């Protein structure tokens, strides 16, 4: 009975995985189709012949090397800044007791209920007055402190024994040394989770770059993809090809941190 239940469990998980993978696989195959196969009806799952024509055409239509560089700078810098700020904030809210610490955490989490559209105008006003309009820093700094990231770090660090930190203090270790030599190594699993999420959010972001950036030389890759959508038609071949290319960095980041990611997901939020 146990083996039968295990079989059905794995079978259901495989079907669920295929359900999520199918659209991605369809985009990948479609990016290798020629115009005839791409617009065929009924749709063809496999092309008559595989071609890199869409990729060549996409790269020849725009300066995608520059767009990839801009996106990489924004995603990497914003992720590093997010990790630093959120890890420090999560550490403070989990291991320091001070007046108003619960209120601060509540205020952090309450911002999750505010739609991003509501705060875009005031944030844009601040960005403009600081001279960060049409500047990549305008894409890096504003979303650095994420409520979800602070919450994940805090919940994970609650599982770290306070006696361990007290022992380090008795040995003469300062707070910065405790943070870098004890907290950061212990928090590697949840940091990996936050790294993947943060990189994905920054890399795939479209709305905020659309508001902050108007100079084509500072476009991110997501803004560049919009160039394939014309007023009367969409260049589906080039759009699908570049969409496939934009998936690669996120896939690489996930493969690098996947072990720590699974461990971090399994252990975060286990303690109140």
N, C-alpha and C positions, 0 to 999 in steps of 0.2 A: 504493500500500500504506500509505503514511504517512497519507494522507487518510482511508482506511478505518479505520485504527487510531484516528485522532483522532475520527472519527464515533462509533465504539463506546465510546470513553472518555467523550465528552460525554453519550452516551445513557445509559451506566451511572450517571454522576454525576447526571443529571436524575432517573432512577428512584430513586436513593438519596435525593436531596433531597425528592422527593415522598413517600417512605416516612416521612421524619421530619416533614414538614409535615402529612401527612394527619391524625394525631390532633389537632393543634392546630386545624386547619380544621374538624374534626368537632365539637370543643368549641365553637368559635365559632358554627357553624350551629345546634348544639343549644341554645345560649343564646338564640337567636332563635325557638325553637319554642314553641308553646302546649302545654298539657298533653296534648291528643289526639295531636299529632304526636310529642311527646317520649316517650310511653309506647306508641307504635304498634308492632305486631309483624306482619310483619317491620319492622325499623327503616327509617325514611325518611331518606335522605341530605339532601334538601331539604324544608323545611317547606311546607305548603300556603300559608301566608302568614307573612311576617316580622313579629315583634312585639317590642316592648321591655318587655313585661309583666314578664318575669323580672328585668330590671334595676331597674325601678321597685319591684317587691316586695322585692327584696334591700335596696335603700337605705332602704326604709321600715321594715325590721325591726330595724335596728341603727344605732348611731352610727358609721358607716363613715368619716366624715370624720375623726373622732378616731383611729380605728385606722390609717388611711392616714398621718396625721401622725406617729403613734408609729413606724410602720414606716419612714417616710422619715427621721426623726431617727436611728433606730438604724442604718439602712443607710448613710446619708451619713456620719455621725460615725464609725462603725466602719470604713468604707472609707478615710476620710482618715487615721485612726489606723493602720490596717494599712499603707497606702502609706508613711507616714512611718517606722514602725518597720522594715518589711521592706526598704525602700530603704537605710536606714542600715546595717542588719545585712548586707545583701548587698554593699554597698560595702566594709564593713570586712573581710568574709571573702574578698573578691576582690582587694583592693588593699593590704591590710596583712598583713605576715608577722609572726606572733608565736607563741610557744610554745603549742601546743594548739589552733591554728586548725583543723586537720583534724579533731581530735577533737570540737570544738564543732559543726562542720558535720555530722559523723557522728551526733552526738547529736540534732541538729535533725531530720535525715532519719529517724532511727530511730523518732521519735515517730509517724511516719505508719503504722507497723505496730501501733500501740496503738489498739484500738477505742475510740470516743468513749464508749461505755457504761461502760468501765472507769474513766475519769477523771471522770465526771460527779459522783459522790458527793463526792470530795475537793474538786473545784472548787466545788460547791455549799456545802460546809462553809466554805471560805474566803470565798465571797461573803456568806454569812450573818454571819460574824464581822466582816466589813468594813462591814456595814450596807447592802449593796447588793441585798438581797432586796426584791422589789417595786419595783425602781428600774431605769430604763432603762440606767443605767450598768452594771448587771449583765449586760446584753446586749451592750454596746459594748466593754468592756475585755477580758474573758477571751479572746475569739477574735482579738485584734488581731494577735498575732505568729503567722503561719502558716508552717510549714516549707516548704510548696510555694512560697509567695511569696518567701521568703528564697532558696530554691534558684534560682528563675527569675531573680531580680535578679542573684544572684552569677554565674550562667552567662552572662548577657548582658554584664555589666560585665567579664568576663574578656576580651572582644573589644576593649575599649578599651585603646589603647597606654599603657603605663606612662610612656613618654617625655612624653606630653601632660601628665600630672599633675606630673611632675618639672619640666617647663618652667614650669608655673604656680607651683610652689613657689619656683623660682629668681627669678621675677618678684615674689615677696613675698606671694603669695596664701596665706591661711590655709586650714586644712582645711574650715572651714564655708563659706568662699567657693568653694572648689573643688567642694564637694558641691552647692551650690545653683546655681552658674553653669556648671559643666561636666558633672558627673555626671547631675543631674536632666534637663537638656535632652537629653543623649545617650540617656538611658534612657527617653525618652518612649514608644517602642513597647512595651517590656515593662511599663512602668507602666500603659499602656492595657489590656494583657492582664490584669494584676492587678486593675485597677479593675473591669473587667467581672466577673471571677470573684468578687471580694470582694463587690461589690454584690449579685450573684445569690445568693451563699451567705447573706448577712445577710437579704436580702429574703424568701427562701424558707424560712428556718430556722423549724422548728416545735417540735422537741423541747426545745431549750434555753430558749426563751421559755416553754414549757409548764411547765418546772421552776422558773424564776426568778420568773415573774409570776403572781400570783393575783388581783390587783386588776383588775377589768374595765376601769377607766378607763385602764389602761396596757397593754391588749392590743395586740398587733401584728395586722396584717391576717390572717396565717395562723391565729392563735388565733381570730380572729373567724369565719373560715370554718368552724371546727368547730362553731359554734353552729347551723349548718344541718343537722347530723347529730343527729337525735333518738334516743330510746331504741328506738323501734319503726319509724321511717321516716326517710327522707332527703329533704329538700326539694331535689330535683335541679335544678329550674329556677333557683332563687336561687343555688345552689352553683355551677352552671355559669356563670351571669352574672357573679358576683363573681370566679370563676377567670379569666375573660377579662379583667376589669378589672385584676387583679393582674399580668397579663402585660405590660401597657402600659409601666410604668416600666423594666422590664428591656429591653424592645425599644428604648425611647428611648435608654437608656445605650449599648446595643450600636450603634445607628445613629450615635451621636455619635463613638464611638471605633473604628468598624469598620476604617478604613484603618490606624490605628496597631496595632490588634489583629492584623490579618493580617500586618503587617510584624514584629510582636513574636513571633508564633507561629513565623514562618519563620526567625527569627534566634536565638531563645533555645535554649540548650543545644547550640550548635554547637561549643563549645570545651571541652575537659576541663580 
